[in-house]
Amino acid sequence: MTFYESEIKRIRSTIYANQGQLNAVIGIRSYINHHYDRELSLDLLAHTGFISKYHLLRLFKKYYGQTPMQYLTDKRIERSKTFLKLGMTISETCFAIGFESPASFSTLFKSRTGKTPTAFQKEQFSQSQISTGSETLQHHI
């Protein structure tokens, strides 16, 4: 075993000391990725991973740098961008990603992206028009 291999092994055993904990956190992250559109709570996630919610908070933060709820919010916002780009209305997008109120969704979207969902959608539409126009122009040249 080379020096670098032994160092990687030493660091991994220090940082990822408990494979069971790591697997639990990875499983919970996967659960969030597949169920972001549902009502998720810390209690539900902890129950899903067979772990205490306080331990889950510590481990998730340790491995991913944010809490499960912060990760869920980021996942929902990223997904909402896709839906808005596809032309879904703000209300449809709101409900499709698991929010119950278009107003709270819009407020959160703006705080995370710096733009309202409407402004984001208009910007995407105008960029696609510019892109389509330049492709048409290149085709004629």
Secondary structure by P-SEA (a helix, b strand, c coil): ccaaaaaaaaaaaaaaccaaaaaaaaaaaaaaaacccccccaaaaaaaacccaaaaaaaaaaaccccaaaaaaaaaaaaaaaaaaacccaaaaaaaaccccaaaaaaaaaaaccccaaaaaaaaaaaaaaaaaaaaaaaac
